[in-house]
Amino acid sequence: MPDLFFTTETPVEIVPGRKLAAMAAALYTAPSDHFETRRVEELRLGFDGIEGDFHAGATRRSGGREPWYPRGTEMRNERQLSLVAADELAIVAERMGIAEIKPEWIGANLLIEGVPHLSMLPAGSLLFFKGGVTVKVDAQNGPCRFSGRSVAEHAGMTDHEAGALLFPKAAKRLRGLVAWVEKPGVIRTGEEISVRVPEQWIYRA
């Protein structure tokens, strides 16, 4: 009888799931015609994302991040929300030689406190907000030149194009996360969050 389970020379480590405590330190929304956000005290979320937000919608059009589809293909919108952390943005700013990077400049919707290495939360992580909303992480948010140009302009860099090119390198694995609404409701500034990180498996060399 053949083995039902394959074997490998590379050992696999199972990392158990865990829970983290966090907080929604600040909230932001974008007008429907521009990706930059402005600070608000609450966010009303439906299954389409934030009401009236630039990235709202059950579907979106594919772009450079999805080379497996012709550009403009309608697909599931897993990028309804952008989550960032202040400590990670501070590192990116230092690498770029500027004083700060504000979440608004790069279109963030939630500034999260209390999660070490926020950008490294794995896909499938769940954020349970105390008020009842649940948000599901899709992936890391890959930094792009479009956001980099916004940073360069707001930070007063003399060479905007150089800043746009530098940002993707400086912000690699520090740009935060994209997520979508699993359970709708209202999120308020300062709200407590319980983060559920799923079990993972990794190869050990």
C-alpha positions as CSV (number, residue, x, y, z in Angstrom):
1,M,0.0,0.0,0.0
2,P,1.6,3.4,-1.0
3,D,2.3,5.9,1.7
4,L,-0.6,8.4,2.1
5,F,1.8,11.1,3.3
6,F,4.9,12.3,1.5
7,T,8.2,12.6,3.3
8,T,10.7,15.4,2.9
9,E,14.4,15.8,3.9
10,T,13.5,19.4,5.0
11,P,11.9,19.3,8.4
12,V,8.6,21.2,8.8
13,E,7.9,23.2,11.9
14,I,4.3,23.9,12.9
15,V,3.9,27.2,14.6
16,P,0.8,27.2,16.8
17,G,-1.8,29.9,16.4
18,R,-1.9,32.6,19.0
19,K,-3.8,35.7,20.1
20,L,-2.5,39.3,20.5
21,A,-4.0,42.4,22.0
22,A,-4.0,45.6,19.9
23,M,-5.8,48.9,19.5
24,A,-7.1,51.1,16.7
25,A,-5.0,54.1,17.4
26,A,-6.3,56.2,14.5
27,L,-8.8,55.8,11.7
28,Y,-8.7,57.3,8.2
29,T,-10.9,57.3,5.1
30,A,-10.3,58.5,1.5
31,P,-12.6,60.5,-0.7
32,S,-13.9,58.5,-3.6
33,D,-11.6,60.3,-6.1
34,H,-8.2,60.1,-4.4
35,F,-6.2,57.5,-2.5
36,E,-4.8,59.8,0.2
37,T,-6.8,59.6,3.4
38,R,-8.0,62.0,6.1
39,R,-8.4,61.3,9.8
40,V,-11.9,60.5,11.2
41,E,-13.3,59.3,14.6
42,E,-15.1,56.3,13.2
43,L,-15.4,54.0,10.2
44,R,-18.6,52.5,9.0
45,L,-17.8,49.2,7.3
46,G,-20.0,47.1,5.1
47,F,-19.2,44.0,3.1
48,D,-17.9,46.4,0.4
49,G,-15.5,48.1,2.8
50,I,-15.6,51.6,4.1
51,E,-18.7,53.6,2.9
52,G,-17.6,56.0,0.2
53,D,-13.9,55.2,0.4
54,F,-11.6,55.2,-2.6
55,H,-11.0,51.4,-2.2
56,A,-14.6,50.4,-1.4
57,G,-16.2,47.7,-3.4
58,A,-16.9,44.0,-3.5
59,T,-14.7,43.8,-6.6
60,R,-11.9,45.8,-8.1
61,R,-9.9,45.9,-11.4
62,S,-6.6,44.0,-11.6
63,G,-3.3,46.0,-12.0
64,G,0.4,45.5,-11.9
65,R,0.2,43.3,-8.7
66,E,-1.8,40.7,-10.7
67,P,0.3,39.9,-13.8
68,W,-1.6,36.6,-14.3
69,Y,-4.7,38.6,-15.4
70,P,-5.0,41.1,-18.3
71,R,-4.9,44.6,-16.7
72,G,-8.4,45.8,-15.8
73,T,-9.9,42.3,-15.2
74,E,-12.7,42.4,-12.6
75,M,-11.7,40.4,-9.5
76,R,-12.5,40.0,-5.8
77,N,-11.5,43.2,-3.8
78,E,-9.3,41.9,-1.1
79,R,-7.7,45.4,-0.7
80,Q,-10.6,47.1,1.0
81,L,-8.5,48.3,3.9
82,S,-4.9,49.4,4.5
83,L,-3.4,48.8,7.9
84,V,-0.1,50.3,9.1
85,A,1.9,50.7,12.3
86,A,3.6,53.8,13.6
87,D,6.9,52.1,14.5
88,E,7.3,50.6,11.0
89,L,6.6,53.9,9.3
90,A,9.2,55.5,11.6
91,I,11.8,53.0,10.3
92,V,10.9,53.8,6.7
93,A,11.1,57.5,7.3
94,E,14.6,57.1,8.8
95,R,15.7,55.0,5.8
96,M,14.5,57.8,3.5
97,G,16.1,60.5,5.5
98,I,12.9,62.4,6.4
99,A,11.3,63.3,9.7
100,E,8.1,61.3,9.4
101,I,5.6,59.4,7.2
102,K,2.0,60.1,8.1
103,P,-0.5,57.3,7.5
104,E,-2.6,59.6,5.4
105,W,0.1,60.1,2.8
106,I,0.1,56.5,1.8
107,G,-3.7,55.9,2.0
108,A,-3.9,54.0,5.3
109,N,-7.2,53.4,6.9
110,L,-6.2,52.0,10.3
111,L,-3.2,52.8,12.5
112,I,-2.7,49.7,14.7
113,E,-0.8,49.7,18.0
114,G,0.3,46.7,20.0
115,V,1.2,44.2,17.3
116,P,5.0,43.7,16.9
117,H,6.0,43.5,13.3
118,L,2.5,44.2,12.1
119,S,3.5,43.8,8.4
120,M,4.6,40.2,9.1
121,L,1.1,39.0,10.3
122,P,0.3,36.1,8.0
123,A,-2.6,35.9,5.6
124,G,-5.7,34.7,7.3
125,S,-5.1,36.6,10.5
126,L,-8.3,37.9,12.0
127,L,-8.8,41.3,13.8
128,F,-11.8,41.2,16.1
129,F,-12.8,44.7,17.1
130,K,-14.5,45.1,20.5
131,G,-17.5,46.8,18.8
132,G,-18.2,43.7,16.7
133,V,-16.4,44.3,13.4
134,T,-14.1,41.5,12.1
135,V,-11.4,42.2,9.5
136,K,-9.4,39.5,7.7
137,V,-5.8,40.0,6.6
138,D,-5.2,39.2,2.9
139,A,-1.5,39.9,2.5
140,Q,1.4,42.4,3.0
141,N,0.8,45.6,1.2
142,G,3.6,45.9,-1.3
143,P,5.1,49.4,-1.4
144,C,4.9,51.2,-4.8
145,R,6.2,54.3,-6.4
146,F,2.8,55.9,-6.4
147,S,2.8,56.1,-2.6
148,G,6.5,57.0,-2.6
149,R,5.8,60.1,-4.7
150,S,3.1,61.1,-2.2
151,V,5.6,60.7,0.6
152,A,8.2,62.7,-1.2
153,E,5.8,65.5,-2.0
154,H,4.4,65.8,1.6
155,A,7.8,65.4,3.2
156,G,9.3,68.2,1.1
157,M,11.9,66.1,-0.6
158,T,13.7,68.1,-3.3
159,D,13.7,65.2,-5.8
160,H,10.2,63.7,-5.9
161,E,11.1,61.1,-8.4
162,A,14.1,59.9,-6.3
163,G,11.8,59.7,-3.3
164,A,9.2,57.7,-5.3
165,L,11.9,55.2,-6.3
166,L,13.4,55.0,-2.8
167,F,10.1,54.3,-1.0
168,P,9.6,50.7,-2.4
169,K,13.1,49.7,-1.2
170,A,12.9,51.5,2.2
171,A,9.4,50.2,2.9
172,K,9.8,46.6,1.9
173,R,8.0,44.4,4.5
174,L,7.2,47.5,6.5
175,R,4.3,48.9,4.4
176,G,1.6,47.2,6.5
177,L,-1.2,45.0,5.4
178,V,-4.2,44.9,3.1
179,A,-7.4,43.4,4.5
180,W,-11.1,43.0,3.8
181,V,-14.3,43.1,5.9
182,E,-15.5,39.7,7.1
183,K,-18.1,41.1,9.6
184,P,-19.4,44.6,9.1
185,G,-20.2,47.3,11.6
186,V,-18.6,50.5,13.1
187,I,-15.0,50.9,14.3
188,R,-14.1,53.8,16.6
189,T,-10.8,55.4,17.5
190,G,-9.2,53.8,20.5
191,E,-11.1,50.6,20.1
192,E,-9.6,47.4,21.5
193,I,-8.7,44.6,19.0
194,S,-8.1,40.9,19.6
195,V,-5.9,39.6,16.9
196,R,-6.0,35.9,16.1
197,V,-3.0,34.6,14.2
198,P,-3.6,31.2,12.5
199,E,-1.4,28.2,12.9
200,Q,1.4,28.2,10.3
201,W,3.9,25.7,9.0
202,I,7.4,26.7,7.9
203,Y,10.4,24.8,6.5
204,R,13.6,24.7,8.6
205,A,16.8,24.4,6.6
